[in-house]
Amino acid sequence: MENLIKEHKEKFNKEPNIIGMFWNNPEQLIDNILKAIKDNKPYDEYELLTKEEQKAFNDGNLLF
């Protein structure tokens, strides 16, 4: 995982934004980051949330 994060950071000049959606499924997290690198789009779990979920997360009411 450390090398994957490093590869993401080298490509996008930032680490992937991991908020914990896939902590219970590390293989899925790895696949998601690899896909983001392949698709040339920085990985950001926050963007996977709906607007309502983003508001709940921002308010501290949505935890993973």
GROMACS elastic network, one bead per residue, 0.5 to 0.9 nm:
[ bonds ]
;  ai    aj funct       b0    kb
    1     4     6  0.50161   500
    1     5     6  0.62001   500
    1     6     6  0.85542   500
    1    30     6  0.71310   500
    2     5     6  0.52436   500
    2     6     6  0.62300   500
    2     7     6  0.86954   500
    3     7     6  0.61141   500
    3     8     6  0.86076   500
    4     7     6  0.50279   500
    4     8     6  0.62201   500
    4     9     6  0.85787   500
    4    30     6  0.77918   500
    4    33     6  0.76095   500
    4    34     6  0.76375   500
    5     8     6  0.50479   500
    5     9     6  0.61111   500
    5    10     6  0.85959   500
    5    14     6  0.89832   500
    5    15     6  0.61023   500
    5    16     6  0.67215   500
    5    33     6  0.81754   500
    6     9     6  0.50219   500
    6    10     6  0.61188   500
    6    11     6  0.86182   500
    6    14     6  0.89891   500
    6    15     6  0.73966   500
    7    10     6  0.51251   500
    7    11     6  0.62236   500
    7    12     6  0.86286   500
    7    15     6  0.88500   500
    7    37     6  0.82744   500
    8    11     6  0.51991   500
    8    12     6  0.60030   500
    8    13     6  0.76007   500
    8    14     6  0.70845   500
    8    15     6  0.61419   500
    8    16     6  0.66499   500
    8    33     6  0.77286   500
    8    34     6  0.84926   500
    8    36     6  0.85421   500
    8    37     6  0.64466   500
    8    42     6  0.74567   500
    8    43     6  0.81955   500
    9    12     6  0.53003   500
    9    16     6  0.73201   500
    9    42     6  0.89954   500
   10    13     6  0.54535   500
   10    14     6  0.74284   500
   10    15     6  0.85532   500
   11    14     6  0.80470   500
   11    37     6  0.76188   500
   11    40     6  0.83951   500
   11    42     6  0.85927   500
   12    15     6  0.76680   500
   12    16     6  0.88179   500
   12    37     6  0.86537   500
   12    40     6  0.84849   500
   12    41     6  0.81765   500
   12    42     6  0.63613   500
   14    17     6  0.85471   500
   14    42     6  0.81741   500
   15    18     6  0.86079   500
   15    42     6  0.83614   500
   15    43     6  0.81998   500
   16    33     6  0.74811   500
   16    42     6  0.65214   500
   16    44     6  0.59663   500
   16    45     6  0.83010   500
   17    42     6  0.83215   500
   17    43     6  0.61024   500
   17    45     6  0.60109   500
   17    46     6  0.72134   500
   18    21     6  0.74624   500
   18    22     6  0.84353   500
   18    29     6  0.87734   500
   18    43     6  0.78969   500
   18    44     6  0.64884   500
   18    45     6  0.57100   500
   18    46     6  0.77806   500
   19    22     6  0.84144   500
   19    23     6  0.88524   500
   19    44     6  0.83146   500
   19    45     6  0.61825   500
   19    46     6  0.68390   500
   19    63     6  0.87790   500
   19    64     6  0.76860   500
   20    23     6  0.52805   500
   20    24     6  0.84804   500
   20    45     6  0.80026   500
   20    63     6  0.81042   500
   20    64     6  0.55004   500
   21    24     6  0.79448   500
   21    25     6  0.86492   500
   21    29     6  0.84570   500
   21    45     6  0.70403   500
   21    46     6  0.89968   500
   21    63     6  0.86786   500
   21    64     6  0.58181   500
   22    25     6  0.50219   500
   22    26     6  0.61978   500
   22    27     6  0.85656   500
   22    28     6  0.67382   500
   22    29     6  0.56425   500
   22    64     6  0.83174   500
   23    26     6  0.57915   500
   23    29     6  0.75580   500
   23    64     6  0.79645   500
   25    28     6  0.54884   500
   25    29     6  0.65738   500
   25    30     6  0.89743   500
   26    30     6  0.61987   500
   26    31     6  0.85892   500
   27    30     6  0.51465   500
   27    31     6  0.62035   500
   27    32     6  0.85919   500
   28    31     6  0.50007   500
   28    32     6  0.60169   500
   28    33     6  0.86186   500
   29    32     6  0.50613   500
   29    33     6  0.62541   500
   29    34     6  0.85990   500
   30    33     6  0.52577   500
   30    34     6  0.61457   500
   30    35     6  0.85608   500
   31    34     6  0.51124   500
   31    35     6  0.60793   500
   31    36     6  0.86053   500
   32    35     6  0.51005   500
   32    36     6  0.61970   500
   32    37     6  0.87365   500
   32    43     6  0.75740   500
   33    36     6  0.50139   500
   33    37     6  0.62825   500
   33    38     6  0.86039   500
   33    42     6  0.82242   500
   33    43     6  0.59273   500
   33    44     6  0.89622   500
   34    37     6  0.51808   500
   34    38     6  0.61629   500
   34    39     6  0.85413   500
   34    43     6  0.89383   500
   35    39     6  0.59087   500
   35    40     6  0.83463   500
   35    41     6  0.85565   500
   35    43     6  0.86411   500
   36    39     6  0.50497   500
   36    40     6  0.59369   500
   36    41     6  0.50884   500
   36    42     6  0.58370   500
   36    43     6  0.54965   500
   36    44     6  0.89348   500
   37    40     6  0.50104   500
   37    41     6  0.62137   500
   37    42     6  0.67981   500
   37    43     6  0.77199   500
   38    41     6  0.78250   500
   39    42     6  0.86365   500
   41    44     6  0.89137   500
   43    47     6  0.87029   500
   44    47     6  0.56225   500
   44    48     6  0.72444   500
   45    48     6  0.51583   500
   45    49     6  0.71609   500
   46    49     6  0.55650   500
   46    50     6  0.87481   500
   46    53     6  0.89862   500
   46    54     6  0.69309   500
   46    57     6  0.87462   500
   47    50     6  0.77022   500
   47    51     6  0.89486   500
   47    54     6  0.82028   500
   48    54     6  0.89822   500
   49    52     6  0.77971   500
   49    53     6  0.54789   500
   49    54     6  0.57695   500
   49    57     6  0.89531   500
   50    53     6  0.50414   500
   50    54     6  0.60854   500
   50    55     6  0.86119   500
   51    54     6  0.50024   500
   51    55     6  0.62498   500
   51    56     6  0.86665   500
   52    55     6  0.51791   500
   52    56     6  0.62802   500
   52    57     6  0.85985   500
   53    57     6  0.59705   500
   53    58     6  0.84464   500
   53    61     6  0.88881   500
   53    62     6  0.70315   500
   54    58     6  0.60006   500
   54    59     6  0.84739   500
   54    62     6  0.82771   500
   55    58     6  0.50252   500
   55    59     6  0.60962   500
   55    60     6  0.85871   500
   55    61     6  0.84849   500
   55    62     6  0.86400   500
   56    59     6  0.50430   500
   56    60     6  0.61963   500
   56    62     6  0.52895   500
   56    63     6  0.88662   500
   57    60     6  0.50495   500
   57    61     6  0.55837   500
   57    63     6  0.68385   500
   58    61     6  0.75318   500
   58    62     6  0.79466   500
   59    62     6  0.77324   500
   60    63     6  0.70712   500
